[in-house]
């Protein structure tokens, strides 16, 4: 059955918002949308949802979470985001550790978050491969949008404290960078042997690193402090790697440098205490200052460190602190889609894209607005007032 949503205010994100329009969903995708209301003939044999006086926008996207890997309601046994038995684990695959029955997935849908990047934590200098998934489903392989979407690296306090506390490398920032650099050098040697046909067996860890060297995937580097962010840029340039900065807490201190280097940043979590030294300069202004410098930003929850339900709240707070309305909405829709390289499918309301749509009873940046309906792949998966719950 095709579905037609008769809209009040439609926010395509890729173009100006408009009132009194429609969106037609067919075979899991947006088959058409436009201004005005189609005639009675167009509505025949289609399920019609009257969304007049409401706001429609693309499903929200969180570009950095540990959803389904760092599980809720499970205690220690659910903390599966860091393989701390080794410092370098590039071949770990997040998709192998995601539990789609984690309560966070249901919370995501209720909050209008339809796509997330989930992946390893930051206790290792190299944590593994991240994956982008839809938040509706119970078979993770069927929820995947793109796999992998990057390799997780981490600089700063976390890997030093995790491994250095037992006097195992890395103990210092120099040691962290050295381990990462050595890994990429070894992968270059592996790559040359592979191309020369001299390998007798495959090494999964090196195969994963070669994918980054070949620029098939970016490195996604956990870095809060400005000097760690610069180190991430240095490493990326040494090996000609694609780079995304994760967190970027002190990015505003070097915003001109980041603009010059054309580095995108997944910023957040915003609603967090300054519980370690690296967060001493945490500011609600960071997103605004980076965006004003011309840097592509996405707002993140880092779920569960901020609940996935707080993604829109992060955009609201950033907007209250001066981030322009347009950019605040882009930071939870099209920008994370672009940063994850899945913008051909999600992030905007356009013909041919996935039918991931959120219907709200007010403007999405109004704190009082509530999510009323959520569609994923053209199917209604949440209704606030009815019985359909994720």
PyMOL commands that set and color helices and strands:
alter all, ss='L'
color gray80, all
select helices_A, chain A and resi 40-43+75-78+94-96+103-110+140-143+157-164+173-195+204-213+226-238+251-261+277-279+286-292+308-320+325-330+334-339
alter helices_A, ss='H'
color red, helices_A
select strands_A, chain A and resi 2-11+18-26+29-35+46-58+60-65+113-118+126-134+144-154+219-223+243-247+264-267+297-299+357-360+371-376+379-383
alter strands_A, ss='S'
color yellow, strands_A
deselect
rebuild
show_as cartoon
